[in-house]
Amino acid sequence: MKSRLAAAVIVVIGIAGAALAMSEQEKIAALLEAVGKSNLTFVRNGVPYSSARARDHLAYKLKRAGGRVATAEDFINHIAGRSSTTGMPYYIVLEDGTRVEAEAWLRKKLEKLGK
């Protein structure tokens, strides 16, 4: 009887954990939302853009990519980290003026989603 109860508890915990885990599409949506709500400056090919414009641009690139982007890592690597035209990395200017690569900024955001 105890082993059945223990097995049932393990199954319930497993199901609850699976329900709480974000899908890859949800992670990508959360990253796009983080960009849009950040109020930071995004630099693409040397030109500064608002966070809202950056979010719109990344969403456009994602839509054009179709099924080639299956995971949040794909999104960072192939859409949000650099220009597909020039190959130049995208940058984010933080509130203190520090300029960081968008790829690194997004990876930190992705890590926080997993916690």
Steps between C-alpha positions, in 0.01 A plus 500: 500500500779741590678434172183578303456824689864593441464420130184712479675792669793475258262498202311804631823689565625411152178619338501823701862565407428441133203736516717773653784467248486757223485383141768629264241723330404645839866569574541678166187705568634589845833611350319719248294648782815566704650688207185704443452595864865568578502871405862454396664608176571228246772551242464325166767555233622806689156665517321542836137387533243506778418179679157494333656528152754232588224266617303560179807437286584175681138384474512572125823302461351214701190491282713493184716219641199269519578156637877552501479636856386221732653603834580811700868428433427498126323832542801655674755347263324557168258789552577724796878492529617651173399646169418239239600753234837626626587240764566782749398424858208689650575702813296625792585823680423457868367777725853584618620535140681166489473331161457121505440248224131420466583130494651514852211713632244258359683196639477652849129557449460140380685370808258690725205341319632157600505588870 
